[in-house]
Amino acid sequence: MKLSMTGQMRMEQKMKLAPRMIQSMEVLQLPFLALQEKIEAELNSNPVLEVAEEQSDQTEPTQAETEDVPDDQELVIREDSDNIEDFQRLDSIGEDFTDTLNGAGPMPRQSSYQTISSGDPDKKLEAINNTAAQEQSLLDSLKEQWRMIDADPLVKTAGELIIDYLDEKGFLPVPLDEIHNKDRHKFGLEHLQQAIGLVQKLDPTGVGARDLRECLLLQMRQFPDDMSFEIRMVEQCWEHLLENHLPKISKKMDCSLEQVNRAIERMSKLDTSPGLRVGHHENHPITADVIVELDEEDGYMVSLIDARLPNLRVNDFYQKMTRNRDVDDQTRQFLQKNIHSAQWFMDAIQQRKRTLLRVTRAIVRYQKDFFDKGKLHLRPLPMAVIADEVGVHLATVSRAVSGKYVQCPQGILPLRGFFSGGMEDPTGAEHSWDSVKAKLQEIVDNEDKSKPFSDDALRKQLTEAGMGVIARRTVAKYRKIMNIPTARFRRKY
C-alpha cells in the first residue's frame, strides 16, 4: 500500500454571521421591556457606554465666581508688563491635560440605571434587591394553619400527609385507603378520616375536597347566606346538573324552573379551583411597542413607544484616551474594543426602530379595514407579503413582530396576530380564520338560548353570513378552541 499526500483547490460558498449581525438580530427580537433590561445590562458591562443626559440651561456666572477661578481668565497682554506669568500658564495647559488623562481615572458614568457610589457595587446585594419576594405557596399556607390545629398527635401526622397529597387546585386526588396502604404509619384509617375533616376547614374554603361536588358543598356550607336549597339540589340532583337537565331537577325538587335558574346563578359564584387562589401565579406585564393612532388628515399614524429608552452615547473621555499617545497599547485596545461594541449596540437599536416602524406601517396599510371596521374585517396575511413589501427577509419580519404589541383603537394587540391564514367566499372576498372565529362568537352570543344552534346549524349561519363554505368539524374545532359549550349546555330553560 502506498500512502501519498496531494494538494487540492476548490471553491465553495459559506454563510457566516458576523457578531454585529447576531447582535442586531437579538436586539430586533426583544420586546420593549426586554430591551430595557438589555440596555441596562450593556450599561453595566461596557464602561465606555453611557446615557446622554439632556443639557440643562446654564446660568451666567457671577462676578464672585469668576474671581475665584484664575485659570479660566482671558489671556491679556499688557504693554506695561513683561507678561511672564501669562505665558507660563499658557505653556502648562498641555501638561495639565496629560496629567488628567493619566491620573484622573475613569469618569463617573452618567446613567439613569446606576447610582454613583464611593466604592464598587455589591453584586450580591444588587441581586437580592432586584429579586421579587416569593409569595407563600398553597402547601406552606396550609401547613402553617395546620400547626395551629389542636388534635391528637396521630391525627396531626395524618393531616400533614393529606396536605402533602393535595394538588395545585386544592383537591385530594388519592383515596384515603390508598394513602393508608401506601404510607405505613402508626395512625389508622380512622385518623385519616378525622384529619380530612379538619383539613377541609382550613382556608381557602373548599380545599381538601375529593371531587367537584364535595368542593361546592364545602363552600356552600360555609357561605354567609342561606344556601340550603342549593345544597339539597347538589346532593340530590348532581347527575342532572352535569347534564343540564333542568326540567328533571325542577320536577324532583318540586320547584319552578325559575328557582333552579336562580340557584345555578348563585352557585356560579363559587370557586371550582380554590387552591389556585393561594400561591404565586405570575402575570407578565404587557407593554406596547408601537402606537397606531387615527389622524383625520393623514389616516393612521404609526409611532414607536421609545420615550423611556435612554439616549445612549460613547463617553468622550475614553474616546480621547484612545487618541492619547501616553496611554499603553493594552489599555487602548481594550477601549477600542468596547467602543466598537457600544457603537454596534447603538446601531442595532436604531435598526430595530426602523425595521419595526416599516413592518408596522405595512401591516396597517394591508389591514386598514380591520382598523376601520373591527375584527370581522381582518384579512388573511402571510408574512411573506410584508417581507416583500418592506424588502427584508421573512425571518426578519418574524423577529420584528415576535413578542411585540401594538396599541390601537381596538386595544393592545399582538403584532403577530395580524398574520393568519384564511379562506375565500364565493364572491372572492378573503376572510381570515380570526374573523371567522369572531363571527362564530357573534352568532352564539345572539342565538336564542332556548333553542341554541347545533354545530351544523352554526356552519349554515356562517355560510349565510358570507364566511364561505366551512366544514362542520371545523366549526366544532373552533368552538372547542374558544371554550364555547355544545348546544345542550348552552340551552337556557
Secondary structure, DSSP 4 states (H G I P E B T S, - for coil): ------------------HHHHHHHHHHH--HHHHHHHHHHHHHH-TTEEE-PPPPPPPPPPHHHHHT-GGGS-----TTS--HHHHHHHHTHHHHHHHHHHHS-SPPP--TT----SS---HHHHHHHHSPPPPPPHHHHHHHHHTT----HHHHHHHHHHHHH--TTS---S-HHHHHHHS--S--HHHHHHHHHHHTTSSSTTTT-SSHHHHHHHHHHT-SS--HHHHHHHHHSHHHHHHT-HHHHHHHHTS-HHHHHHHHHHHTTS-S-GGGGSS---------SEEEEEETTTEEEEEE--TTS--EEE-HHHHHHHT-TTS-HHHHHHHHHHHHHHHHHHHHHHHHHHHHHHHHHHHHHHTHHHHHH-GGGPPP--HHHHHHHHTS-HHHHHHHHTT-EEEETTEEEEGGGG---EEE-TTS-EEEHHHHHHHHHHHHHHS-TTS---HHHHHHHHHHTT-----HHHHHHHHHHTTPPPHHHH---
